[in-house]
Structures are given as C-alpha cells and as structure tokens.
Amino acid sequence: MRAPLRRALVVGGGIAGPTVAMFLRRLGVEVAVLEARSEADRDAGAFLGLAPNGLQVLAELGLGAEIRARSAACAGLRFFNARGRCIGQIDHREHAQRFGAQMVMIRRAELHRTLMAAAAERGADCRSGAKVVALAERPGEVVARLESGEALAADVLLGCDGVRSRVRALALPASPTPAFTGLCDVGGFARCPDAPLEPGWTAMTFGRRAFFGAFAAPGGEVWWFHNNGARETMQVADPEQRRASILALHAGDPPWIADVVRATPTLLGPWALHDIMTLPRWHAGRVCLLGDAAHATSPSAGQGASLALEDALVLARCLRDTAEPQTAFARFEQERRARVEAVVRQARKNGDGKAPAGPVAAWFRDRMLPLFLRLGAAAQARFYEHRVEWSPPAG
Ligand SMILES: Cc1cc2nc3c(=O)[nH]c(=O)nc-3n(C[C@H](O)[C@H](O)[C@H](O)COP(=O)(O)OP(=O)(O)OC[C@H]3O[C@@H](n4cnc5c(N)ncnc54)[C@H](O)[C@@H]3O)c2cc1C
C-alpha cells in the first residue's frame, strides 16, 4: 500500500539519516536531510567496521559494490595479551558464505560522504551546516527550526542525530541521558611498515593498563584505536600531552604499539563512549528516533552502524505499509526494540572485558578467552545472520 506521506525531515547526516532518506525516496517522499556539521568538518571521525547485517541493507540500496570498493575486508580479529602472545581469534573469512557478506573496515568520513552523495543522487535535499535547534508540532505537520533561523515543515521528522540527540531532548524530554560505559576512545591512521601485523586482520591487545586495537589496512596503513577508562586522561586538551599519556599507558606492552602511536600524524578523538540500554519511548507525535538517538551502543560489539542501517530500512518499510505515521512508529519500535537492546547489552559486556586486569585476573583471562570467544561468536552469529527485508509488508 502506498503511504500518504509526502514530506519528511531527517535530522542527522551520519549513517541512519541518509539511509532512511534513500528508502523514503523509493516511496516518492520529498526528503530533506539536515546535517549540523559543515562540509569542511565532515572528515572528523576515525573508522568503523560494517558487519554482514548492515552490509545487506547497503546491498538492498544497490551500494554494495561501491562500499566494497571504498573499504577493506576484515579477515578476522586476533587477541593478544600484554606480552604479545596470541590468546584467541575470531575468523571472518567464511562469513561471506555463512552470512552473505564479510565485515569491512571503512573510514567514517568515506562512509558519510558515500551515503550523503547517494541520498542526494536519489533526490534527497542533503544540507550540511544545517543544525536543528527547535521543534514544534502544528496540526498535520511538524516544524524544525535551524540555527540559521530557517524553519522547515514536513509530515514527519526522523531523529537520526546520534547519541547526544537534540531531537530526543526536544521531543522526548523525559528520556534518560546516555550512560558512560567507563571507556574512552582515541584513534588514528599511521604508516608503520614494521608493525608485526597481518594485512586484513585486526589485532586486539589487552595491554597492562589499556586496550589497543589495530587493523592492518591494504597499502600499509595501520588504523588503530585505544581504549582506557580514565576519563580525565582522555580529556587532556593538548594533543601532544594526550599522545604522551597514551604512550605511558602502553609502557611495557608490545613495543610496536608505541611505534604506531608515535607514527600517527593526528590523534583522533577523544570520545567518551556512552550507551542507552533502554529508552522508554522512541517516538512522540510526528517525531521518531532511530539509530544511536534511540539505542546508542558502545563500539565494542561493532554493531552500532549496522543497527542504524537496519533501522533505516525497517522504519521506511513501516511508513510505506501503514497509513498513520504514529502507527508506523509504534510498529517500528515494536519490531526493533528487543534486537537492539540485546546488542547494546552485549556491547557493554564486551567493553567491560577490556578493563585492565591485575596479574591473577589476566592469567585467568588468557586461559578462559578461547571459551569466551566461542560464546561471543555465537552471539555474534545471531547479530550477523539477522535479516531485515524491504519486500514483505510490515503487518
Ligand atoms: C569511537 C567509535 C568507534 C565506533 N566503531 C564502530 C564500529 O566499528 N562499528 C559499528 O558498527 N559502530 C561503531 N561505532 C558506533 C557507530 O558510530 C554509531 O552506532 C553510528 O554512527 C550510529 O549512526 P547514527 O546515524 O545513528 O548516528 P551518527 O553516525 O552519530 O550520526 C549523527 C549525525 O547527526 C548530526 N547531528 C547531531 N545533532 C544534530 C542537529 N541538532 N542537527 C542536525 N544534525 C545533527 C551529527 O553531526 C552526525 O553527523 C563507533 C562509535 C564510536 C564513538
């Protein structure tokens, strides 16, 4: 059934935003994507992994080949202890057969640019430097006011504005604030040809005082992130002091880690990682949240971006198949809640495992990790094999 929806405002041009805009364009809906950051600012951010469940949404949009060309396949994850001994691995190389796609690593700026360009090509009005600061509902429409003073009206407004969502604060003011996971993140891109990393694999090191992840990208670049729990250390304003604090936290860990940090021209972040275990309501009136705005998840399950992609397809499908936006929003929330909350819980659990361990705890962890990885792989399979379908009707 064709939705009566004519105009939609999408707040946020990250991952969920341009993706839901593309699905709405399929329905002939007039869509504006409002992104707060300017074009020049869009290079911010490091990199992320797109899992099979998210890649299938991009394939549905005909973007599979383009994303593959702009990213690098991840063969798997290898885990190391602070002495550099491999204590376990998760192999992704058979995932294309098993789940229809293999995880890829992509620079965040590259993903954003690709999605926004694809949404614009499909007729969405994609605007940068368009920060939404206020909302109002009038009979039959919702109005967003931009920082510039401009006001835009539509039948529905979709809040895709991330973990610190302004739309959530405005439309659902009783929502709990996101919770600090206890982890901070810093990352970067380095050329470090001597690092003992296998191309295509991600090396995860449980360091003595901090966690370090490094993906060996094609072409010899190392894409890395560092997690530790000391919020104040990460909030050091001076980048060189921050670098010194990271180097100090990895003192005594395999020496290539320090080499990679030293070889990084610009440190990215810091990001204090927050999540939302459960949001009592995802929608109010003509406004609905999706992606991190509704269910932010820490990066430790590698699923936030893929869930945002899944949400975009499911919400557009519900709007297609349901005459009333409010009913569509309720169906969307009902269909998605259990799945996304399970991922948020698992991600928090994974992140807790990155906390530095004393010698005895580290001894146990090294021995128990293969078992934890087997259990983790079962949870991961449930996330990866999930399929959201565009074709069948929502009801
Ligand atoms: C360090 C780090 C590493 C991560 N790694 C991974 C990973 O490997 N795999 C994975 O799946 N997930 C990862 N994630 C999580 C993932 O980034 C998010 O889950 C995902 O980006 C959510 O997409 P989204 O579209 O909902 O929000 P976002 O991508 O956050 O996009 C929100 C957009 O809204 C814009 N915006 C905000 N406020 C306004 C406003 N008032 N008006 C207009 N625009 C606004 C923002 O500028 C932003 O562009 C990571 C997160 C972090 C912090």
The ligand as an SDF file (V2000), in Angstrom:
LIG
                    3D

 53 58  0  0  0  0  0  0  0  0999 V2000
   34.9720    5.6830   18.5490 C   0  0  0  0  0  0  0  0  0  0  0  0
   33.7980    4.9580   17.9860 C   0  0  0  0  0  0  0  0  0  0  0  0
   34.0060    3.8060   17.2120 C   0  0  0  0  0  0  0  0  0  0  0  0
   32.9320    3.1090   16.6920 C   0  0  0  0  0  0  0  0  0  0  0  0
   33.1570    1.9840   15.9540 N   0  0  0  0  0  0  0  0  0  0  0  0
   32.1090    1.2960   15.4370 C   0  0  0  0  0  0  0  0  0  0  0  0
   32.3080    0.1330   14.6170 C   0  0  0  0  0  0  0  0  0  0  0  0
   33.4310   -0.2990   14.3840 O   0  0  0  0  0  0  0  0  0  0  0  0
   31.2120   -0.4810   14.1120 N   0  0  0  0  0  0  0  0  0  0  0  0
   29.9510   -0.0190   14.3410 C   0  0  0  0  0  0  0  0  0  0  0  0
   29.0000   -0.6070   13.8330 O   0  0  0  0  0  0  0  0  0  0  0  0
   29.7340    1.0610   15.1010 N   0  0  0  0  0  0  0  0  0  0  0  0
   30.7710    1.7360   15.6440 C   0  0  0  0  0  0  0  0  0  0  0  0
   30.5510    2.8410   16.4100 N   0  0  0  0  0  0  0  0  0  0  0  0
   29.1550    3.2600   16.6510 C   0  0  0  0  0  0  0  0  0  0  0  0
   28.6190    3.9710   15.4200 C   0  0  0  0  0  0  0  0  0  0  0  0
   29.4830    5.0200   15.0720 O   0  0  0  0  0  0  0  0  0  0  0  0
   27.2300    4.5140   15.6740 C   0  0  0  0  0  0  0  0  0  0  0  0
   26.4210    3.4990   16.2090 O   0  0  0  0  0  0  0  0  0  0  0  0
   26.6250    5.0220   14.3750 C   0  0  0  0  0  0  0  0  0  0  0  0
   27.4090    6.0750   13.8600 O   0  0  0  0  0  0  0  0  0  0  0  0
   25.2010    5.4840   14.5930 C   0  0  0  0  0  0  0  0  0  0  0  0
   24.7260    6.0730   13.4200 O   0  0  0  0  0  0  0  0  0  0  0  0
   23.6620    7.2470   13.5040 P   0  0  0  0  0  0  0  0  0  0  0  0
   23.3800    7.6420   12.1130 O   0  0  0  0  0  0  0  0  0  0  0  0
   22.5570    6.8420   14.3890 O   0  0  0  0  0  0  0  0  0  0  0  0
   24.4110    8.4350   14.2720 O   0  0  0  0  0  0  0  0  0  0  0  0
   25.7200    9.2160   13.8680 P   0  0  0  0  0  0  0  0  0  0  0  0
   26.5610    8.4400   12.9490 O   0  0  0  0  0  0  0  0  0  0  0  0
   26.3240    9.6630   15.1700 O   0  0  0  0  0  0  0  0  0  0  0  0
   25.1890   10.4740   13.0820 O   0  0  0  0  0  0  0  0  0  0  0  0
   24.5060   11.5250   13.7360 C   0  0  0  0  0  0  0  0  0  0  0  0
   24.6420   12.7670   12.8750 C   0  0  0  0  0  0  0  0  0  0  0  0
   23.7390   13.7670   13.3550 O   0  0  0  0  0  0  0  0  0  0  0  0
   24.3690   15.0280   13.2910 C   0  0  0  0  0  0  0  0  0  0  0  0
   23.6720   15.9070   14.2450 N   0  0  0  0  0  0  0  0  0  0  0  0
   23.7610   15.8900   15.6060 C   0  0  0  0  0  0  0  0  0  0  0  0
   22.9570   16.8410   16.1300 N   0  0  0  0  0  0  0  0  0  0  0  0
   22.3540   17.4680   15.0910 C   0  0  0  0  0  0  0  0  0  0  0  0
   21.4190   18.5440   14.9910 C   0  0  0  0  0  0  0  0  0  0  0  0
   20.9390   19.1660   16.0930 N   0  0  0  0  0  0  0  0  0  0  0  0
   21.0160   18.9430   13.7550 N   0  0  0  0  0  0  0  0  0  0  0  0
   21.4900   18.3180   12.6420 C   0  0  0  0  0  0  0  0  0  0  0  0
   22.3930   17.2980   12.6670 N   0  0  0  0  0  0  0  0  0  0  0  0
   22.8030   16.8830   13.8790 C   0  0  0  0  0  0  0  0  0  0  0  0
   25.8170   14.7060   13.6480 C   0  0  0  0  0  0  0  0  0  0  0  0
   26.6970   15.7170   13.2310 O   0  0  0  0  0  0  0  0  0  0  0  0
   26.0400   13.3740   12.9460 C   0  0  0  0  0  0  0  0  0  0  0  0
   26.5510   13.5390   11.6410 O   0  0  0  0  0  0  0  0  0  0  0  0
   31.6060    3.5660   16.9480 C   0  0  0  0  0  0  0  0  0  0  0  0
   31.3940    4.7120   17.7130 C   0  0  0  0  0  0  0  0  0  0  0  0
   32.4740    5.4050   18.2310 C   0  0  0  0  0  0  0  0  0  0  0  0
   32.2310    6.6320   19.0550 C   0  0  0  0  0  0  0  0  0  0  0  0
  1  2  1  0
  2  3  1  0
  2 52  2  0
  3  4  2  0
  4  5  1  0
  4 50  1  0
  5  6  2  0
  6  7  1  0
  6 13  1  0
  7  8  2  0
  7  9  1  0
  9 10  1  0
 10 11  2  0
 10 12  1  0
 12 13  2  0
 13 14  1  0
 14 15  1  0
 14 50  1  0
 15 16  1  0
 16 17  1  0
 16 18  1  0
 18 19  1  0
 18 20  1  0
 20 21  1  0
 20 22  1  0
 22 23  1  0
 23 24  1  0
 24 25  2  0
 24 26  1  0
 24 27  1  0
 27 28  1  0
 28 29  2  0
 28 30  1  0
 28 31  1  0
 31 32  1  0
 32 33  1  0
 33 34  1  0
 33 48  1  0
 34 35  1  0
 35 36  1  0
 35 46  1  0
 36 37  1  0
 36 45  1  0
 37 38  2  0
 38 39  1  0
 39 40  1  0
 39 45  2  0
 40 41  1  0
 40 42  2  0
 42 43  1  0
 43 44  2  0
 44 45  1  0
 46 47  1  0
 46 48  1  0
 48 49  1  0
 50 51  2  0
 51 52  1  0
 52 53  1  0
M  END
$$$$
